[in-house]
Amino acid sequence: MMMTQPQLGQGSENRVLAQRLFLRLYQTVNISLRAVSRVLIGVGMSPQQWSILDSLSRPDLVEGMTVNGLVEYLMVSRQSLNGVLKRMEDLNYIERVINPNDRRSRKIRLTKHGREVWGKACDETQQFYQESLKHMSEEEINASIAAFEQIQANVKAL
C-alpha cells in the first residue's frame, strides 16, 4: 500500500504556516550569508566564491566542470556566475581549460592556488557549520536536507 504525502490545504492556518516557513527560510539564508561572510573575510573570499571553490573541490571534478554544470549545480544564473568566475580567474583560484569531451567548450577547474585557498577556507567554514548545527542531531540534519530538497523540487516544477 502506497502512502501519499498530505497536501498543504488552502485554509488560513495552512497559508500562515507556509508563509512562516518561507520567511524563516529567507531569514536563515540572509543571516547565514552574513555570518559566513565574516568567516570567509579572513581568507579573502566571498560566499559566492566559496560555493564555487567548494563545488569544484569534489574528487570527481579534478578535470573541472562546465559553466552550465556550475549554473545547474549551484542553481544560479549564468550572468551572476560569469562575473564571479572572472574575479576568481584574476585571483588565480580557477582556470578555464579545453573540455576534452567537446573541444569547442571550456571547463572550469581549481588551480593549485585555488585548492590551497579552498583548504584554508574549509577549516574556517567547518567550524562555522559545526557551531550552526550544534543543537541538531544527525537525524534532524538529514530530515532538514530532505525537506529542503523536496521544496527545491517543488519550486523547480512550478
SVG drawing of the C-alpha trace seen along z (x, -y; Angstrom):
<svg xmlns="http://www.w3.org/2000/svg" viewBox="-10 -40 59 42">
<polyline fill="none" stroke="black" stroke-width="0.4" points="0.0,0.0 1.5,-3.3 1.2,-6.2 0.8,-9.7 2.1,-12.9 -0.5,-15.1 -1.0,-18.2 -1.0,-21.7 -4.5,-22.9 -5.9,-26.3 -7.1,-27.2 -5.8,-30.3 -3.8,-28.2 -2.0,-26.4 -1.3,-29.7 0.1,-31.2 2.2,-28.1 3.6,-28.2 4.3,-32.0 6.1,-31.3 8.2,-28.6 9.3,-30.7 10.0,-33.7 12.2,-31.5 14.0,-30.1 14.6,-33.7 15.8,-34.9 18.1,-31.9 19.7,-32.3 20.3,-36.0 21.7,-35.6 23.8,-32.6 25.3,-34.6 26.2,-37.5 27.8,-35.2 29.8,-33.1 30.9,-36.3 32.5,-37.3 34.2,-33.8 35.5,-34.0 36.8,-37.6 39.9,-36.1 40.8,-34.1 39.8,-36.9 36.8,-35.5 33.0,-35.9 30.3,-33.3 29.8,-33.1 33.5,-32.3 33.4,-29.8 30.4,-28.0 32.3,-27.7 35.6,-26.6 33.7,-24.0 31.8,-22.8 34.9,-22.3 36.9,-20.7 34.9,-17.4 37.2,-14.5 35.2,-13.6 35.9,-17.1 39.6,-17.2 39.2,-17.8 36.7,-20.6 33.1,-21.4 31.4,-23.4 29.9,-26.7 26.5,-25.3 27.2,-22.5 28.1,-25.0 24.9,-27.0 22.8,-23.9 24.6,-22.6 24.6,-26.0 21.1,-27.0 22.3,-30.5 22.1,-32.5 24.9,-32.3 25.1,-36.2 25.8,-36.3 28.2,-33.4 30.3,-34.9 31.4,-38.0 32.4,-35.9 34.3,-33.4 36.3,-36.3 37.3,-37.7 38.3,-34.2 40.4,-33.8 42.1,-37.1 42.9,-35.8 44.3,-32.5 41.7,-30.4 40.4,-28.8 41.3,-28.4 39.4,-27.7 40.7,-24.6 39.6,-23.0 36.9,-20.4 38.4,-17.0 34.8,-15.8 34.0,-18.9 37.0,-20.9 34.7,-23.9 33.8,-24.3 35.8,-25.0 35.7,-23.6 36.4,-25.5 38.8,-23.8 40.7,-24.7 44.3,-25.9 46.9,-24.7 46.5,-28.1 42.7,-27.7 42.9,-24.3 45.2,-25.8 42.8,-28.7 39.9,-26.2 41.7,-24.1 42.2,-27.2 38.6,-28.3 37.4,-24.8 38.8,-24.8 37.0,-28.0 33.7,-27.0 33.7,-23.6 33.8,-25.3 31.0,-27.7 28.9,-24.7 29.5,-22.8 28.5,-25.8 25.4,-26.5 24.2,-22.9 25.4,-22.1 21.9,-21.6 20.7,-19.3 21.1,-15.5 22.3,-13.8 18.7,-12.6 17.4,-16.2 20.1,-17.4 19.2,-14.6 15.5,-15.4 16.2,-19.1 18.2,-18.2 15.3,-16.0 12.8,-18.8 14.9,-21.4 15.4,-19.0 11.6,-18.5 11.0,-22.2 13.6,-22.7 11.9,-20.0 8.5,-21.6 9.7,-25.1 11.6,-23.8 8.4,-22.1 6.4,-25.4"/>
</svg>
